[in-house]
Amino acid sequence: MTFAEQWQQYRRLRATVLVLAIGLLPWSFAMGLVAARLRPPMQSAVILVGVGGWLVAVWFTGMRLSFWRCPRCGKPFGRRPFGGTKSNKFLRECVHCGLPKYAERG
């Protein structure tokens, strides 16, 4: 897979995380509207499954983004083991090899 393809994968994953995070509030509101039409025992189940499932999706996708591998060195791009001093998802370069974000070649 080329660097350009890997960076495109990173952009898609980042966009997915953003959409899921922003969509949490409207989704929660929609689950509340659905639950309001049900009997009390089912209300909490609908909210728990609906909102809980969405939160799991946000967490899982966020973790995939957090551990996304650098195209050059293959280590997590913005994360060092156990946090380290430079762990940051918003860095402009790999914390391991220094590859600039969105570089076409290594």
N, CA and C atoms as a LAMMPS dump frame, in Angstrom:
ITEM: TIMESTEP
0
ITEM: NUMBER OF ATOMS
318
ITEM: BOX BOUNDS ff ff ff
-5.0000000000000000e+02 5.0000000000000000e+02
-5.0000000000000000e+02 5.0000000000000000e+02
-5.0000000000000000e+02 5.0000000000000000e+02
ITEM: ATOMS id mol type element x y z
1 1 1 N 0.851 -1.17 0
2 1 2 C 0 0 0
3 1 3 C 0.907 1.247 0
4 2 1 N 0.597 2.201 -0.85
5 2 2 C 1.422 3.409 -0.957
6 2 3 C 1.143 4.35 0.215
7 3 1 N 2.043 5.332 0.385
8 3 2 C 1.849 6.325 1.433
9 3 3 C 0.53 7.06 1.227
10 4 1 N 0.245 7.432 -0.028
11 4 2 C -0.987 8.183 -0.322
12 4 3 C -2.223 7.373 0.089
13 5 1 N -2.219 6.081 -0.172
14 5 2 C -3.352 5.229 0.203
15 5 3 C -3.476 5.128 1.727
16 6 1 N -2.341 5.038 2.405
17 6 2 C -2.368 4.953 3.861
18 6 3 C -2.864 6.255 4.486
19 7 1 N -2.426 7.391 3.915
20 7 2 C -2.901 8.678 4.428
21 7 3 C -4.394 8.855 4.149
22 8 1 N -4.854 8.349 3.031
23 8 2 C -6.288 8.411 2.727
24 8 3 C -7.07 7.586 3.744
25 9 1 N -6.531 6.44 4.108
26 9 2 C -7.156 5.604 5.133
27 9 3 C -7.203 6.373 6.468
28 10 1 N -6.12 7.068 6.806
29 10 2 C -6.074 7.877 8.027
30 10 3 C -7.147 8.961 7.994
31 11 1 N -7.271 9.651 6.871
32 11 2 C -8.278 10.721 6.749
33 11 3 C -9.699 10.172 6.908
34 12 1 N -9.969 9.021 6.301
35 12 2 C -11.294 8.401 6.437
36 12 3 C -11.582 8.028 7.887
37 13 1 N -10.591 7.457 8.547
38 13 2 C -10.756 7.06 9.941
39 13 3 C -10.975 8.291 10.82
40 14 1 N -10.213 9.353 10.587
41 14 2 C -10.372 10.587 11.356
42 14 3 C -11.76 11.185 11.128
43 15 1 N -12.234 11.185 9.886
44 15 2 C -13.564 11.714 9.572
45 15 3 C -14.649 10.872 10.239
46 16 1 N -14.466 9.567 10.265
47 16 2 C -15.436 8.676 10.909
48 16 3 C -15.537 8.978 12.396
49 17 1 N -14.389 9.162 13.053
50 17 2 C -14.392 9.499 14.474
51 17 3 C -15.132 10.811 14.698
52 18 1 N -14.863 11.791 13.861
53 18 2 C -15.505 13.098 13.995
54 18 3 C -17.021 12.997 13.819
55 19 1 N -17.455 12.284 12.792
56 19 2 C -18.894 12.124 12.544
57 19 3 C -19.56 11.385 13.704
58 20 1 N -18.93 10.326 14.19
59 20 2 C -19.503 9.583 15.314
60 20 3 C -19.583 10.446 16.571
61 21 1 N -18.536 11.208 16.846
62 21 2 C -18.526 12.049 18.044
63 21 3 C -19.582 13.152 17.954
64 22 1 N -19.676 13.803 16.807
65 22 2 C -20.67 14.866 16.632
66 22 3 C -22.08 14.289 16.617
67 23 1 N -22.225 13.103 16.061
68 23 2 C -23.543 12.474 15.962
69 23 3 C -24.066 11.911 17.264
70 24 1 N -23.242 11.86 18.291
71 24 2 C -23.679 11.286 19.563
72 24 3 C -24.859 12.054 20.155
73 25 1 N -24.804 13.364 20.125
74 25 2 C -25.883 14.164 20.721
75 25 3 C -27.213 13.974 19.979
76 26 1 N -27.254 14.125 18.642
77 26 2 C -28.53 13.879 17.958
78 26 3 C -29.034 12.438 18.122
79 27 1 N -28.105 11.486 18.108
80 27 2 C -28.492 10.085 18.274
81 27 3 C -29.098 9.866 19.66
82 28 1 N -28.489 10.463 20.684
83 28 2 C -29.022 10.336 22.043
84 28 3 C -30.417 10.951 22.135
85 29 1 N -30.592 12.097 21.498
86 29 2 C -31.902 12.75 21.482
87 29 3 C -32.928 11.848 20.789
88 30 1 N -32.555 11.263 19.667
89 30 2 C -33.465 10.371 18.938
90 30 3 C -33.819 9.15 19.787
91 31 1 N -32.847 8.595 20.485
92 31 2 C -33.122 7.449 21.353
93 31 3 C -34.062 7.853 22.489
94 32 1 N -33.918 9.083 22.984
95 32 2 C -34.827 9.58 24.012
96 32 3 C -36.251 9.695 23.496
97 33 1 N -36.409 10.162 22.257
98 33 2 C -37.741 10.273 21.66
99 33 3 C -38.37 8.894 21.469
100 34 1 N -37.576 7.943 21.016
101 34 2 C -38.085 6.577 20.84
102 34 3 C -38.461 5.996 22.195
103 35 1 N -37.607 6.179 23.186
104 35 2 C -37.854 5.613 24.514
105 35 3 C -39.087 6.228 25.169
106 36 1 N -39.369 7.496 24.873
107 36 2 C -40.52 8.17 25.485
108 36 3 C -41.842 7.529 25.08
109 37 1 N -41.865 6.828 23.968
110 37 2 C -43.091 6.188 23.489
111 37 3 C -43.259 4.771 24.041
112 38 1 N -42.309 4.304 24.808
113 38 2 C -42.35 2.939 25.34
114 38 3 C -42.709 2.942 26.826
115 39 1 N -42.979 1.753 27.344
116 39 2 C -43.245 1.616 28.768
117 39 3 C -41.932 1.727 29.542
118 40 1 N -42.006 2.157 30.804
119 40 2 C -40.786 2.421 31.585
120 40 3 C -39.718 1.323 31.583
121 41 1 N -40.051 0.049 31.706
122 41 2 C -38.949 -0.93 31.712
123 41 3 C -38.156 -0.952 30.393
124 42 1 N -38.863 -0.688 29.312
125 42 2 C -38.194 -0.717 28.009
126 42 3 C -37.442 0.575 27.706
127 43 1 N -37.839 1.673 28.342
128 43 2 C -37.196 2.955 28.078
129 43 3 C -35.7 2.901 28.358
130 44 1 N -35.349 2.431 29.528
131 44 2 C -33.934 2.4 29.894
132 44 3 C -33.165 1.411 29.022
133 45 1 N -33.803 0.317 28.629
134 45 2 C -33.125 -0.658 27.767
135 45 3 C -32.825 -0.065 26.398
136 46 1 N -33.785 0.673 25.834
137 46 2 C -33.576 1.297 24.527
138 46 3 C -32.46 2.327 24.604
139 47 1 N -32.472 3.141 25.642
140 47 2 C -31.431 4.163 25.788
141 47 3 C -30.074 3.508 26.025
142 48 1 N -30.036 2.506 26.883
143 48 2 C -28.773 1.834 27.176
144 48 3 C -28.178 1.185 25.936
145 49 1 N -28.992 0.442 25.207
146 49 2 C -28.485 -0.239 24.009
147 49 3 C -28.159 0.762 22.901
148 50 1 N -29.057 1.71 22.661
149 50 2 C -28.854 2.675 21.581
150 50 3 C -27.675 3.593 21.812
151 51 1 N -27.662 4.262 22.949
152 51 2 C -26.586 5.206 23.245
153 51 3 C -25.308 4.46 23.619
154 52 1 N -25.446 3.377 24.362
155 52 2 C -24.262 2.59 24.727
156 52 3 C -23.558 2.017 23.51
157 53 1 N -24.335 1.528 22.56
158 53 2 C -23.734 1.012 21.325
159 53 3 C -23.006 2.097 20.549
160 54 1 N -23.6 3.288 20.507
161 54 2 C -22.961 4.417 19.811
162 54 3 C -21.655 4.797 20.52
163 55 1 N -21.68 4.832 21.849
164 55 2 C -20.461 5.154 22.604
165 55 3 C -19.361 4.119 22.361
166 56 1 N -19.722 2.873 22.285
167 56 2 C -18.743 1.827 21.984
168 56 3 C -18.147 2.049 20.596
169 57 1 N -18.984 2.425 19.635
170 57 2 C -18.483 2.704 18.28
171 57 3 C -17.526 3.891 18.278
172 58 1 N -17.852 4.946 19.023
173 58 2 C -16.957 6.107 19.122
174 58 3 C -15.632 5.692 19.754
175 59 1 N -15.703 4.952 20.839
176 59 2 C -14.483 4.524 21.536
177 59 3 C -13.626 3.63 20.639
178 60 1 N -14.246 2.626 20.021
179 60 2 C -13.505 1.678 19.19
180 60 3 C -12.824 2.39 18.019
181 61 1 N -13.555 3.262 17.338
182 61 2 C -12.998 3.965 16.193
183 61 3 C -11.91 4.94 16.645
184 62 1 N -12.123 5.589 17.784
185 62 2 C -11.097 6.477 18.335
186 62 3 C -9.819 5.732 18.69
187 63 1 N -9.954 4.535 19.211
188 63 2 C -8.765 3.734 19.533
189 63 3 C -8.042 3.309 18.26
190 64 1 N -8.795 2.973 17.221
191 64 2 C -8.155 2.637 15.938
192 64 3 C -7.362 3.823 15.409
193 65 1 N -7.927 5.016 15.528
194 65 2 C -7.221 6.215 15.089
195 65 3 C -5.999 6.467 15.965
196 66 1 N -6.138 6.282 17.241
197 66 2 C -5.045 6.516 18.179
198 66 3 C -3.852 5.593 17.905
199 67 1 N -4.132 4.373 17.493
200 67 2 C -3.061 3.41 17.233
201 67 3 C -2.773 3.238 15.746
202 68 1 N -3.211 4.204 14.918
203 68 2 C -2.949 4.13 13.481
204 68 3 C -1.445 4.123 13.25
205 69 1 N -0.982 3.241 12.38
206 69 2 C 0.458 3.031 12.192
207 69 3 C 1.061 3.954 11.147
208 70 1 N 2.242 4.458 11.466
209 70 2 C 3.001 5.32 10.564
210 70 3 C 3.343 4.547 9.29
211 71 1 N 3.187 5.166 8.119
212 71 2 C 3.517 4.464 6.873
213 71 3 C 5.002 4.099 6.757
214 72 1 N 5.874 4.869 7.414
215 72 2 C 7.307 4.594 7.285
216 72 3 C 7.803 3.579 8.311
217 73 1 N 7.584 3.832 9.599
218 73 2 C 8.179 2.967 10.626
219 73 3 C 7.228 1.886 11.136
220 74 1 N 5.926 2.033 10.896
221 74 2 C 4.96 1.019 11.305
222 74 3 C 4.555 1.087 12.767
223 75 1 N 5.037 2.091 13.493
224 75 2 C 4.66 2.26 14.901
225 75 3 C 3.497 3.249 14.978
226 76 1 N 2.759 3.261 16.107
227 76 2 C 1.646 4.213 16.224
228 76 3 C 2.121 5.646 15.982
229 77 1 N 1.469 6.342 15.047
230 77 2 C 1.931 7.645 14.563
231 77 3 C 2.022 8.691 15.673
232 78 1 N 1.001 8.828 16.489
233 78 2 C 0.99 9.884 17.486
234 78 3 C 0.97 9.38 18.9
235 79 1 N 1.507 8.191 19.134
236 79 2 C 1.403 7.599 20.466
237 79 3 C 2.653 6.806 20.794
238 80 1 N 3.191 7.084 21.952
239 80 2 C 4.301 6.29 22.482
240 80 3 C 3.731 5.306 23.509
241 81 1 N 4.445 4.208 23.765
242 81 2 C 3.955 3.262 24.775
243 81 3 C 3.77 3.947 26.129
244 82 1 N 2.679 3.675 26.794
245 82 2 C 2.36 4.199 28.123
246 82 3 C 2.324 5.726 28.143
247 83 1 N 1.943 6.346 27.066
248 83 2 C 1.809 7.799 27.028
249 83 3 C 3.09 8.499 26.639
250 84 1 N 4.153 8.283 27.37
251 84 2 C 5.419 8.945 27.062
252 84 3 C 5.29 10.458 27.145
253 85 1 N 6.283 11.155 26.695
254 85 2 C 6.264 12.613 26.788
255 85 3 C 5.709 13.263 25.539
256 86 1 N 5.674 12.534 24.418
257 86 2 C 5.226 13.137 23.165
258 86 3 C 3.928 12.546 22.63
259 87 1 N 3.203 11.775 23.407
260 87 2 C 1.957 11.201 22.911
261 87 3 C 0.954 12.317 22.63
262 88 1 N 0.475 12.381 21.387
263 88 2 C -0.465 13.419 21.003
264 88 3 C -1.064 13.04 19.658
265 89 1 N -2.374 13.027 19.57
266 89 2 C -3.037 12.673 18.313
267 89 3 C -2.983 13.802 17.3
268 90 1 N -2.595 15.01 17.731
269 90 2 C -2.623 16.173 16.857
270 90 3 C -1.23 16.596 16.395
271 91 1 N -0.244 15.722 16.561
272 91 2 C 1.115 16.047 16.129
273 91 3 C 1.191 16.174 14.612
274 92 1 N 2.16 16.9 14.162
275 92 2 C 2.379 17.092 12.729
276 92 3 C 3.38 16.086 12.163
277 93 1 N 3.976 15.288 13.041
278 93 2 C 4.939 14.278 12.579
279 93 3 C 4.899 13.067 13.503
280 94 1 N 5.392 11.944 12.994
281 94 2 C 5.435 10.7 13.764
282 94 3 C 6.326 10.894 14.991
283 95 1 N 5.865 10.434 16.145
284 95 2 C 6.657 10.581 17.368
285 95 3 C 7.838 9.62 17.395
286 96 1 N 7.876 8.648 16.484
287 96 2 C 8.956 7.667 16.466
288 96 3 C 10.028 7.975 15.421
289 97 1 N 9.607 8.26 14.191
290 97 2 C 10.593 8.442 13.106
291 97 3 C 10.613 9.864 12.535
292 98 1 N 9.66 10.714 12.934
293 98 2 C 9.658 12.082 12.46
294 98 3 C 9.035 12.298 11.089
295 99 1 N 8.377 11.293 10.529
296 99 2 C 7.717 11.453 9.221
297 99 3 C 6.648 12.522 9.322
298 100 1 N 6.693 13.572 8.479
299 100 2 C 5.656 14.596 8.534
300 100 3 C 4.292 14.01 8.152
301 101 1 N 3.25 14.538 8.792
302 101 2 C 1.89 14.093 8.485
303 101 3 C 1.591 14.375 7.032
304 102 1 N 1.015 13.425 6.346
305 102 2 C 0.603 13.475 4.945
306 102 3 C 1.787 13.5 3.965
307 103 1 N 2.969 13.078 4.405
308 103 2 C 4.12 13.013 3.495
309 103 3 C 3.868 11.962 2.414
310 104 1 N 4.246 12.283 1.195
311 104 2 C 4.031 11.356 0.062
312 104 3 C 5.112 10.281 -0.005
313 105 1 N 6.27 10.581 0.525
314 105 2 C 7.372 9.611 0.496
315 105 3 C 8.085 9.607 1.836
316 106 1 N 8.742 8.477 2.135
317 106 2 C 9.438 8.348 3.407
318 106 3 C 10.887 8.617 3.257
